[in-house]
Amino acid sequence: MPQIFKPSSNKLAHFGLIGFIAMLFLMAIAGHAYFQSSYYNDVGVLREQPVPFSHKQHIQGLGLDCRFCHSAVEKSKTAGMPSTEVCMSCHSQILNNSDRLRVLRTSLSENRPIIWNRVHVLPDHVFFNHSIHVNKGVSCQSCHGNVQEMSQTSKVKPLTMKWCLECHAHPENNLVPINQVFSIEKLVNTKADFIQQNNLMKIYRIDRSRITNCYECHR
């Protein structure tokens, strides 16, 4: 019976199998890189808001504290967004005829809240509490970046599980004295901070084994 395949077919099959495995390997690497990329995690994406708001102008320019707008951050799971009344406590007198603030005035007159577009969104299965973080010495800048320098707010950290776990495994790298949590000074950690950071671990009574437990974020 004559041969159906030539002897060279064995080599072709061998190289084809190697090529197929290599392709799967490259696809896995590409997929991992994509899901870890800034593009997928919306890092650096500017979100249009119903009312133009500059953190740089309000924080650096006017010296407003984060808690003026995000009033629930120290005692609640969510930081809270400013209501129309909070905004108008200033803008009823300042720029009260500006076209840029027309939506704000309409919101007040119609008693209809402004729907802000969220910049930082976590999956529904993730539990996160702002108050426990800020009361344990985690600066706003650790997660939100240098917001005080942003004319338009964007996400600067990926907020992926990997990123959160890295922080929970080494929380001392993101701890500051409690009076610096809301500081508008740019946060810069140095080697000189090492002793202070480890002391803060004791002061805040942070249990590394507890905060790396799955239950802490997935309840």
NORLINHU-V988974 format. One line per field, one symbol per residue. psi: psi as a letter, one per 20 degrees, with the letter a starting at -180 (. if undefined). A space follows every 10 residues. Layout:
psi: ???
This chain:
psi: pqpgqqhihg gghghggghg ghghghhggg gghgiiqhgh jkpippppqh pppohgghgg gikqqhihhm ijhijrgqhq qprhhggihg jihpkijphh jghghggghj lpqpoqopho pqqhjpppog ghghijjoqh hhhiamhijp hpprpiqhkr gggghhghhm hhijqrqhij gjqiqppopr hiiggghhhh gggilpohhg ijphhhhn.
